[in-house]
Amino acid sequence: MTLMKSWVESANATDHPFPLNNLPYGVYSTTDAEARCGVAIGDMILDMQAAEEEGLIVLAEDPLFDVPYWNDLMEQGPAVWAALRARLIAILQEGAEERAAVEPLLVSMADAEMHLPIVVSEYTDFYAGRHHATNVGTMFRGAENALPPNWLHIPIGYNGRASSVIVSGTPVRRPWGQLKSPDHDLPAFLPCRRFDLELEMGAIVGMASEGPITVQEADDAIFGYVLLNDWSARDIQAWEYQPLGPFQAKATATSISPWIVTRAALDPFRCDTPEREFELLDHLKDCGPMLFDIDLSVDLAPEGGPATIIARTNYREMYYSSAQQLAHHSTSGCPMNVADLLGSGTISGAEKDSRGSLLELSWGGKEPITLDSGQQRSFLEDGDTLTLRGHAQGDGYRIGFGDCTGTILPALENPYAR
């Protein structure tokens, strides 16, 4: 597929993240308009509420875009998703007859504030990148026991907090928690000292289900994808995670990019999962290319200093696809809801500069990385700003997600001090 030309000129630049081929979905507000659904096209946003009110978008008897979230549209199912995409292309493509009616409904991105694009139903985070799992396991258990016995057979995950999901640009405050140093007999309640990022992709479930679903059904049920940073308090996790896994260490915040890139926009970039060491059981077997060729990177900018690219990797490094994660999630009969969010797990590559967390990049703090400012980092410091970026590269166009950013604020004073 090549670039689809739009009458919105900025969308035709070969390196712009939001060409007509993309059309990602978000929620925005301006000084003149409350939060509402919008579609990105070049440097502009199409006001979906206004487009529906003007009769340019008609998908159901009742309005779908009179609310500031995309849940209502998702509930209509894949046929309506496809109809919306086809209609958007028709009215935004070069030579569209509706240009005169649509053009007044465009808002400049520079004038917009972005919000969460969905009301998150539930949030589940996985641990499904083999390089990341191997690196972390090697640090804590040695190379011979790096992967747990079940890791090559099921995508391991845990249930997180939907309430912790925030949109890109929202600051993240350093958490307090119980920490226990090896040289102390008892834990202490202190601010996190080993705060970290996790470079992930998030899959948004668009169709509800009850009972087990197949990998193909799971793939069909995914509405779209976002960039995701699952902020992690490594020292809190080290004390609390045995035997049941992370809890407060992962409850501070999970940042997502503001634009949902639809599965349809990403379909041209499908690729296979890696070769399997063990054949998966039938209910988890691949049924075609289930990953996507998406280049990913992480910038770290210290307060007042320049940004440094600290990692580059690709979504194709995942061992389990989001469709396999969703199918596995359903095997126990667990109902899945519209607007459930599934974190892929940290996406790391084989090389040191492709590791998707500071835990790996600094090898547990033993090998600090040096920023372009000359400063060193083992873990995140107050004032640091993290920016996740991602795009799939096509023939003369790219499919981007928009930045996923967050700045670390200092911990509050001890909330329990009397």
Wavefront OBJ file of the C-alpha trace (Angstrom):
o trace
v 0.000 0.000 0.000
v 1.186 3.524 -0.805
v 0.236 6.930 0.580
v -3.464 7.778 0.238
v -3.710 11.460 -0.684
v -5.911 13.807 1.344
v -7.120 17.350 0.707
v -5.659 18.109 4.159
v -2.193 18.941 2.846
v -0.263 18.258 6.075
v -1.460 14.636 5.949
v 0.452 14.048 2.704
v 3.955 14.533 4.136
v 5.846 11.236 3.903
v 7.019 11.436 7.525
v 3.780 12.671 9.121
v 2.341 10.195 11.666
v -1.297 10.866 10.728
v -1.871 10.393 6.984
v -5.177 9.308 5.483
v -3.911 5.722 5.791
v -3.986 6.070 9.574
v -7.019 8.039 10.889
v -6.481 7.318 14.613
v -9.172 8.029 17.205
v -8.788 10.293 20.219
v -10.626 12.635 22.589
v -9.740 16.324 22.713
v -10.970 19.658 24.029
v -10.291 23.291 23.151
v -10.973 26.594 24.845
v -14.186 26.722 22.801
v -15.318 23.099 23.039
v -15.644 20.525 25.805
v -14.013 17.106 25.494
v -15.252 15.182 22.435
v -14.229 12.448 20.022
v -11.896 13.410 17.198
v -10.020 11.806 14.303
v -6.465 12.874 13.508
v -5.703 13.838 9.912
v -2.360 15.554 9.393
v -2.045 18.493 11.780
v -5.818 18.693 12.210
v -8.556 16.923 14.173
v -11.990 16.200 12.732
v -14.724 16.993 15.279
v -16.778 13.785 15.254
v -19.637 15.192 17.301
v -20.080 18.031 14.829
v -19.691 15.689 11.833
v -22.450 13.480 13.201
v -24.713 16.445 13.972
v -24.218 17.744 10.417
v -25.188 14.372 8.974
v -21.742 13.720 7.481
v -21.301 10.625 9.683
v -24.374 8.445 10.213
v -23.701 4.983 11.632
v -26.678 4.232 13.913
v -30.145 5.484 14.767
v -28.894 7.031 18.006
v -25.867 9.358 18.251
v -22.517 7.675 18.908
v -20.364 10.778 19.284
v -22.272 12.895 21.802
v -19.985 11.506 24.544
v -16.246 12.095 25.199
v -15.094 8.502 24.677
v -15.032 5.856 21.939
v -16.724 3.089 23.951
v -20.105 3.595 22.269
v -18.610 3.236 18.798
v -16.690 0.109 19.816
v -19.871 -1.529 21.075
v -21.305 -1.395 17.540
v -18.869 -4.086 16.358
v -16.481 -4.614 13.430
v -18.985 -3.943 10.629
v -19.624 -0.427 11.956
v -15.893 0.078 12.615
v -15.241 -0.702 8.951
v -18.102 1.532 7.787
v -16.732 4.466 9.793
v -13.235 4.055 8.375
v -14.582 3.859 4.817
v -16.698 6.982 5.342
v -13.811 8.949 6.853
v -11.583 8.068 3.910
v -14.334 9.094 1.504
v -14.812 12.584 2.986
v -11.118 13.297 3.627
v -9.516 11.948 0.471
v -8.229 14.152 -2.296
v -11.114 15.348 -4.475
v -13.846 14.549 -1.912
v -17.176 16.186 -2.774
v -17.850 16.891 0.919
v -14.716 19.004 1.447
v -16.600 22.276 1.773
v -18.850 20.806 4.484
v -16.048 19.028 6.348
v -13.374 21.724 6.350
v -15.101 23.958 8.956
v -15.208 20.978 11.333
v -11.412 20.655 11.507
v -9.541 21.869 14.587
v -5.808 22.498 14.765
v -3.932 20.000 16.938
v -1.914 22.912 18.292
v -5.078 24.265 19.915
v -6.242 20.950 21.398
v -5.747 19.288 24.766
v -5.855 15.489 24.650
v -7.755 13.239 27.072
v -8.121 9.500 27.623
v -9.755 8.164 24.456
v -11.779 5.480 26.267
v -13.288 4.751 29.650
v -11.062 1.812 30.575
v -13.082 -1.177 31.768
v -10.305 -3.388 33.116
v -6.524 -3.418 32.760
v -4.298 -6.475 32.443
v -0.530 -6.375 32.024
v 1.476 -9.215 30.526
v 5.082 -10.362 30.748
v 5.318 -11.628 27.183
v 8.603 -10.359 25.723
v 11.224 -13.082 25.770
v 14.296 -10.817 25.807
v 12.891 -8.801 28.712
v 11.858 -11.884 30.678
v 15.248 -13.496 30.060
v 17.153 -10.384 31.140
v 15.123 -9.898 34.318
v 15.210 -13.601 35.158
v 18.972 -13.744 34.637
v 19.488 -10.827 37.020
v 17.383 -12.356 39.779
v 17.693 -16.130 39.285
v 20.705 -16.712 37.068
v 20.838 -17.557 33.370
v 20.008 -21.246 33.917
v 16.683 -20.362 35.610
v 15.880 -17.126 33.773
v 12.483 -18.202 32.411
v 9.925 -19.852 34.713
v 8.865 -23.348 33.548
v 5.504 -22.060 32.289
v 6.821 -19.060 30.344
v 7.228 -20.762 26.948
v 3.728 -22.260 27.172
v 1.428 -19.421 28.320
v 1.547 -15.607 28.303
v 2.039 -14.699 31.967
v 0.097 -11.681 33.231
v -1.521 -10.016 36.218
v -4.651 -7.933 36.737
v -3.858 -4.259 37.181
v -5.894 -1.187 38.037
v -7.982 0.544 35.377
v -8.055 3.576 37.681
v -4.296 3.997 37.250
v -4.448 4.482 33.455
v -3.668 8.078 32.436
v -3.249 9.898 29.146
v 0.106 11.016 27.783
v 1.330 14.284 29.281
v -0.048 13.616 32.759
v 2.748 13.961 35.365
v 3.571 10.921 37.495
v 4.410 11.372 41.169
v 7.094 9.195 42.731
v 5.303 6.675 44.951
v 5.849 5.695 48.564
v 5.959 2.059 49.594
v 7.473 -0.610 51.777
v 11.145 -1.148 50.930
v 13.533 -3.653 52.436
v 17.264 -3.407 51.871
v 19.333 -6.617 52.061
v 21.282 -5.154 54.986
v 18.147 -4.455 57.054
v 16.067 -6.968 58.995
v 12.796 -5.062 58.654
v 11.181 -2.984 55.898
v 10.754 0.786 55.994
v 8.117 3.064 54.475
v 10.004 5.296 52.028
v 9.708 6.951 48.613
v 10.586 4.608 45.760
v 14.307 4.730 44.943
v 14.256 2.561 41.811
v 11.444 4.023 39.723
v 11.367 2.737 36.161
v 9.600 2.767 32.820
v 8.351 -0.153 30.753
v 8.069 0.277 26.990
v 4.920 -1.565 25.913
v 2.056 -1.606 23.442
v -1.528 -1.619 24.665
v -4.327 -3.500 22.886
v -7.878 -2.201 23.329
v -10.623 -4.821 23.312
v -13.556 -3.703 21.178
v -15.939 -6.655 21.562
v -17.194 -8.242 24.762
v -17.063 -12.015 25.225
v -18.138 -14.630 27.727
v -16.333 -17.941 27.818
v -13.243 -19.025 25.878
v -12.523 -17.468 22.488
v -10.044 -18.531 19.819
v -6.935 -16.605 18.798
v -8.664 -15.586 15.567
v -11.756 -14.419 17.443
v -9.498 -12.507 19.812
v -7.703 -10.815 16.934
v -11.047 -9.816 15.409
v -12.136 -8.382 18.776
v -9.197 -5.970 19.102
v -10.271 -2.437 18.180
v -6.849 -0.831 18.102
v -3.504 -0.185 19.742
v -1.756 2.507 21.798
v 1.734 3.048 23.158
v 1.875 2.177 26.847
v 4.325 2.961 29.664
v 3.717 0.784 32.709
v 5.587 2.792 35.360
v 7.224 0.384 37.819
v 8.590 0.768 41.345
v 11.265 -1.917 41.246
v 12.248 -1.767 44.914
v 8.642 -1.926 46.102
v 8.108 -4.860 43.740
v 11.178 -6.720 44.992
v 9.758 -6.793 48.521
v 6.107 -7.489 47.718
v 6.052 -9.734 44.647
v 6.799 -13.099 46.257
v 4.753 -15.250 46.151
v 1.826 -13.587 44.323
v 3.422 -11.011 42.024
v 3.363 -7.207 41.650
v 0.748 -5.154 43.446
v 1.527 -1.611 44.647
v 4.700 -1.558 42.546
v 2.521 -1.323 39.438
v -0.393 0.715 40.816
v 1.044 4.230 40.559
v 0.299 4.963 36.907
v 0.096 3.486 33.422
v 0.440 6.077 30.651
v -1.026 5.561 27.184
v -0.655 7.579 23.993
v -3.705 9.731 23.183
v -4.528 8.215 19.773
v -5.947 4.740 19.157
v -4.462 3.349 15.955
v -6.984 0.903 14.545
v -6.221 -2.671 13.634
v -7.274 -1.854 10.060
v -4.571 0.820 9.782
v -1.948 -1.637 11.033
v -2.993 -4.661 8.944
v -0.448 -3.925 6.154
v 2.347 -4.292 8.706
v 1.507 -7.730 10.101
v 4.391 -10.098 10.801
v 4.897 -13.490 12.431
v 5.748 -14.226 16.039
v 9.212 -15.735 16.695
v 9.949 -19.424 16.256
v 8.717 -21.546 19.146
v 10.973 -23.633 21.343
v 7.917 -25.712 22.276
v 4.793 -26.041 20.180
v 1.946 -24.142 21.790
v -1.240 -25.941 22.766
v -3.970 -25.757 20.148
v -5.930 -22.934 21.789
v -2.889 -20.626 21.635
v -1.419 -21.528 18.249
v -0.808 -18.759 15.736
v -3.399 -18.575 12.974
v -1.448 -16.199 10.757
v 0.773 -13.145 11.279
v -0.384 -11.712 14.607
v 2.321 -9.141 15.401
v 3.064 -5.812 13.698
v 6.293 -4.285 12.417
v 6.289 -1.145 14.571
v 9.524 0.703 15.339
v 9.647 1.900 18.946
v 11.935 4.229 20.883
v 12.322 5.842 24.312
v 13.673 9.335 25.042
v 14.820 10.416 28.493
v 15.179 14.154 29.146
v 16.498 15.295 32.542
v 14.977 18.473 33.931
v 16.383 21.370 31.914
v 18.497 19.069 29.755
v 18.345 17.589 26.259
v 16.550 14.357 25.455
v 18.573 11.196 24.865
v 17.279 8.196 22.944
v 18.004 5.421 25.438
v 16.360 2.506 23.603
v 15.165 1.453 20.140
v 13.263 -1.764 19.517
v 10.301 -3.179 17.560
v 6.936 -4.690 18.461
v 7.785 -7.783 16.398
v 10.110 -8.825 19.259
v 7.117 -10.011 21.310
v 6.864 -13.757 21.926
v 3.075 -13.707 22.329
v 0.743 -11.465 20.318
v -2.071 -9.430 21.860
v -4.535 -11.844 20.232
v -2.893 -14.772 22.039
v -2.908 -12.822 25.289
v -6.615 -12.060 24.911
v -7.454 -15.660 23.982
v -5.502 -16.938 26.989
v -7.253 -14.409 29.239
v -10.597 -15.941 28.238
v -9.722 -19.627 28.739
v -11.027 -19.816 32.312
v -14.350 -18.361 31.234
v -13.256 -14.870 32.256
v -15.648 -12.362 30.627
v -13.878 -9.719 28.551
v -15.402 -6.259 28.264
v -15.480 -3.531 25.674
v -12.595 -1.128 26.465
v -10.517 -3.667 28.365
v -6.850 -2.692 28.039
v -4.111 -5.326 27.631
v -0.482 -4.290 28.166
v 1.885 -6.338 26.014
v 4.674 -6.545 28.543
v 8.040 -4.823 28.157
v 9.321 -4.924 24.580
v 13.072 -5.503 24.467
v 15.355 -6.687 21.698
v 18.480 -8.798 21.775
v 20.944 -5.878 21.921
v 21.668 -3.724 24.951
v 20.386 -0.532 23.303
v 17.069 -2.239 22.521
v 16.108 -2.950 26.135
v 12.749 -1.438 27.074
v 13.390 -0.638 30.749
v 16.094 0.992 32.845
v 16.210 -2.164 34.970
v 17.670 -3.896 31.919
v 19.593 -0.956 30.458
v 21.482 -0.411 33.737
v 21.486 -4.135 34.574
v 19.818 -3.651 37.919
v 21.721 -0.424 38.617
v 25.169 -1.959 38.202
v 25.849 -0.385 34.790
v 24.440 3.189 34.728
v 23.758 4.675 31.315
v 25.167 8.076 30.293
v 22.828 10.703 28.827
v 23.775 13.293 26.215
v 23.856 15.852 29.045
v 26.664 13.873 30.684
v 24.414 12.793 33.554
v 24.059 9.143 34.432
v 20.949 7.145 35.193
v 20.342 3.775 36.779
v 16.694 4.577 37.472
v 14.479 7.632 37.017
v 15.103 10.831 38.950
v 12.683 13.623 39.810
v 12.160 15.967 36.873
v 12.970 13.324 34.249
v 10.608 13.241 31.263
v 10.095 9.975 29.395
v 8.747 9.925 25.843
v 7.723 6.744 24.052
v 7.408 6.930 20.261
v 6.322 4.418 17.656
v 5.476 4.131 13.989
v 5.023 1.575 11.234
v 6.817 2.544 8.018
v 4.951 2.134 4.741
v 5.732 2.989 1.123
v 5.939 6.778 1.254
v 3.938 7.096 4.461
v 4.039 6.115 8.120
v 1.456 5.133 10.724
v 2.204 6.911 14.009
v 0.681 6.854 17.484
v 1.559 10.261 18.882
v 3.987 10.623 21.771
v 3.425 8.929 25.122
v 5.059 11.195 27.705
v 5.277 11.570 31.456
v 7.372 13.668 33.853
v 8.395 12.443 37.306
v 7.261 14.659 40.184
v 8.915 14.420 43.628
v 7.265 12.235 46.246
v 4.917 14.020 48.598
v 5.852 14.343 52.249
v 5.116 11.191 54.224
v 1.313 10.985 54.086
v 1.249 9.060 57.359
v 3.518 11.352 59.362
v 1.769 12.695 62.439
l 1 2 3 4 5 6 7 8 9 10 11 12 13 14 15 16 17 18 19 20 21 22 23 24 25 26 27 28 29 30 31 32 33 34 35 36 37 38 39 40 41 42 43 44 45 46 47 48 49 50 51 52 53 54 55 56 57 58 59 60 61 62 63 64 65 66 67 68 69 70 71 72 73 74 75 76 77 78 79 80 81 82 83 84 85 86 87 88 89 90 91 92 93 94 95 96 97 98 99 100 101 102 103 104 105 106 107 108 109 110 111 112 113 114 115 116 117 118 119 120 121 122 123 124 125 126 127 128 129 130 131 132 133 134 135 136 137 138 139 140 141 142 143 144 145 146 147 148 149 150 151 152 153 154 155 156 157 158 159 160 161 162 163 164 165 166 167 168 169 170 171 172 173 174 175 176 177 178 179 180 181 182 183 184 185 186 187 188 189 190 191 192 193 194 195 196 197 198 199 200 201 202 203 204 205 206 207 208 209 210 211 212 213 214 215 216 217 218 219 220 221 222 223 224 225 226 227 228 229 230 231 232 233 234 235 236 237 238 239 240 241 242 243 244 245 246 247 248 249 250 251 252 253 254 255 256 257 258 259 260 261 262 263 264 265 266 267 268 269 270 271 272 273 274 275 276 277 278 279 280 281 282 283 284 285 286 287 288 289 290 291 292 293 294 295 296 297 298 299 300 301 302 303 304 305 306 307 308 309 310 311 312 313 314 315 316 317 318 319 320 321 322 323 324 325 326 327 328 329 330 331 332 333 334 335 336 337 338 339 340 341 342 343 344 345 346 347 348 349 350 351 352 353 354 355 356 357 358 359 360 361 362 363 364 365 366 367 368 369 370 371 372 373 374 375 376 377 378 379 380 381 382 383 384 385 386 387 388 389 390 391 392 393 394 395 396 397 398 399 400 401 402 403 404 405 406 407 408 409 410 411 412 413 414 415 416 417 418
